Amino acid sequence: MVIKNVSLETVCGITSRLPENSLPEIAFAGKSNVGKSSLINAVMNRKSLARTSAQPGKTQTINFYNVNDAFYLVDLPGYGYAKVSEEVKAKWGRMVERYLRQSRQLKAVFLLIDIRHEPSANDRQMYDWIISQGYHPIIIATKLDKLKRSQVPAAVKTVREGLKAGKETIILPFSALTKQGREEIYEVVDGLIGSGQEEQEGQMS
């Protein structure tokens, strides 16, 4: 995948109507401090497309990024942020649930997990919840650069076992700092949107 152009096209708040997109959608979910904005910037090859902040929980909307006029990267609000009231957390949860249930173009959900730690209760709940909505999460194990290479296999095993994920669940170690793992993410995304792109290209030719 070559990122030619990317733009923030739609921002949906708690009361917003979700867009009826015609292109495939790939969603990214994760805990508030897992490095989701840094990952999006790295994957989209932009320095500040998604806003990174020292204050977790900055993303409070569902953000739709148009990528190459080929698909939408959908940035979901971070979960597990302690300083947000339970009422606000509940509203965010309902907003994400509405998106997962109503989107007709959503092809997959990438779930970000910090590779350094065993998945939290919130991580396990989100993983199970995504499955209950009819999707099988693809795991991105972030902050890979914080580990020695020899530590990675055991860390990936801990993530898999912590989520009670089967062998068929894809886990992609990733570092926003070194970009390690980015090509693997591109390959998975290409596989998810490839058939749709080929159909569109065939219609245009």
C-alpha positions in Angstrom: 0.0 0.0 0.0 1.2 3.5 -0.9 -0.5 6.3 1.0 -1.1 9.0 -1.7 -3.6 11.2 0.0 -5.5 11.1 3.3 -7.9 13.6 4.9 -10.2 13.8 7.9 -13.6 13.7 6.2 -16.2 13.2 8.9 -16.2 13.7 12.7 -19.1 12.2 14.6 -20.0 13.1 18.2 -22.4 11.5 20.6 -25.5 12.9 18.9 -24.1 12.9 15.3 -25.6 10.9 12.5 -23.2 8.3 11.1 -22.1 8.8 7.5 -23.4 6.4 4.9 -20.1 5.7 3.2 -19.7 3.7 0.0 -16.1 2.8 0.6 -14.8 0.0 2.9 -14.2 1.0 6.5 -11.4 -0.2 8.8 -11.8 0.7 12.4 -9.1 1.1 15.1 -9.9 0.8 18.8 -7.8 0.8 21.9 -7.3 1.9 25.5 -6.7 5.7 25.9 -2.9 5.4 26.5 -2.1 2.6 24.1 -0.7 4.9 21.4 -3.6 4.9 18.8 -3.0 8.4 17.5 0.8 7.7 17.1 -0.1 4.4 15.2 -2.5 6.2 12.9 0.1 8.9 12.1 2.7 6.2 11.4 0.5 4.0 9.3 -0.8 7.0 7.3 2.7 8.3 7.0 1.8 11.7 8.4 3.3 13.6 11.4 0.2 15.0 12.9 -2.9 13.7 11.2 -4.3 12.3 14.4 -3.7 14.5 17.4 -1.4 12.9 20.0 -1.6 14.3 23.5 0.0 13.8 26.9 -3.6 13.7 28.1 -5.1 10.3 27.4 -8.7 10.2 26.2 -8.3 13.0 23.8 -10.3 11.3 21.0 -13.9 11.8 22.1 -15.4 11.4 18.6 -15.5 8.8 15.8 -13.2 10.2 13.1 -13.4 9.0 9.5 -10.2 9.5 7.5 -10.5 9.1 3.7 -7.4 7.2 2.5 -6.6 7.3 -1.3 -10.3 7.5 -2.0 -10.1 3.7 -1.5 -11.2 3.2 2.1 -11.9 4.9 5.4 -9.7 4.5 8.5 -12.1 5.0 11.4 -10.6 6.2 14.7 -12.8 5.1 17.6 -12.8 6.9 21.0 -10.3 5.4 23.5 -11.7 3.4 26.4 -10.7 3.0 30.0 -9.8 6.6 30.7 -10.1 7.0 34.5 -10.7 10.8 34.6 -13.8 10.7 32.5 -17.1 10.3 34.3 -19.1 7.1 34.2 -21.9 8.9 32.4 -19.5 10.1 29.6 -18.0 6.6 29.3 -21.4 5.2 28.9 -22.2 7.7 26.1 -19.0 6.8 24.3 -19.8 3.2 24.6 -23.2 3.6 23.1 -21.7 5.7 20.3 -19.2 3.0 19.4 -21.8 0.3 19.7 -24.1 2.2 17.4 -21.3 2.4 14.9 -20.4 -1.3 15.0 -24.0 -2.3 14.6 -25.0 0.2 11.9 -22.0 0.5 9.6 -22.6 -1.4 6.4 -19.1 -0.9 5.2 -17.0 -2.0 8.2 -14.7 -4.8 7.2 -12.6 -5.3 10.3 -11.7 -3.8 13.7 -8.1 -3.5 14.8 -7.7 -3.7 18.6 -4.6 -2.1 20.0 -3.0 -3.7 23.1 0.2 -2.6 24.9 2.7 -5.4 24.2 4.5 -4.8 27.5 1.6 -5.8 29.7 -1.0 -8.5 30.1 -4.4 -7.3 28.6 -6.5 -5.3 31.1 -10.1 -6.1 32.1 -11.1 -3.3 29.7 -9.1 -4.8 26.9 -10.7 -8.3 27.4 -14.1 -6.7 27.6 -13.5 -4.8 24.4 -12.2 -7.9 22.6 -15.2 -10.0 23.6 -17.6 -7.2 22.8 -16.2 -6.7 19.3 -16.7 -10.5 18.7 -20.2 -10.3 20.0 -20.9 -7.6 17.4 -19.9 -10.1 14.6 -16.3 -9.1 14.0 -13.1 -10.9 14.8 -10.6 -8.4 16.0 -7.1 -8.1 14.6 -4.7 -7.3 17.4 -1.9 -4.7 17.1 0.5 -5.1 19.9 1.9 -1.5 20.3 5.1 -0.1 21.8 7.2 -2.9 20.4 10.3 -0.7 20.6 10.1 -0.9 24.5 11.0 -4.6 24.4 14.2 -6.5 23.5 13.8 -8.7 20.5 14.2 -11.8 22.6 11.2 -10.7 24.8 8.7 -10.4 21.9 7.5 -14.0 21.5 6.7 -14.3 25.2 5.0 -10.9 25.2 2.8 -11.9 22.2 1.9 -15.2 23.9 0.9 -13.2 27.0 -1.4 -11.0 24.9 -3.0 -13.9 23.2 -3.5 -15.9 26.4 -4.8 -12.7 28.3 -7.4 -12.2 25.6 -8.2 -15.9 25.4 -7.7 -15.5 21.7 -7.4 -18.6 19.5 -4.5 -19.4 17.1 -6.5 -17.9 14.2 -6.4 -14.4 15.8 -3.8 -12.3 14.0 -1.4 -10.4 16.4 0.9 -7.8 14.8 3.7 -6.4 16.9 4.1 -2.7 16.1 6.3 0.3 16.9 5.2 3.8 16.0 8.7 5.0 16.7 10.6 2.6 14.3 7.6 1.8 12.0 8.3 -1.9 12.5 5.1 -3.8 11.7 3.7 -1.2 9.4 4.1 -3.3 6.3 2.3 -6.2 8.0 -0.6 -3.9 8.8 -0.7 -2.7 5.2 -0.8 -6.3 4.0 -3.8 -7.1 6.2 -5.6 -3.9 5.1 -4.9 -4.6 1.4 -6.4 -8.1 1.9 -9.5 -6.6 3.5 -10.2 -4.0 0.9 -8.6 -5.6 -2.1 -11.7 -7.2 -3.6 -13.7 -4.0 -3.3 -11.0 -1.9 -4.9 -10.6 -4.4 -7.8 -14.4 -4.2 -8.5 -14.3 -0.4 -8.4 -11.3 -0.3 -10.8 -13.0 -2.7 -13.1 -16.1 -0.5 -13.3 -14.0 2.6 -14.0 -12.0 1.0 -16.8 
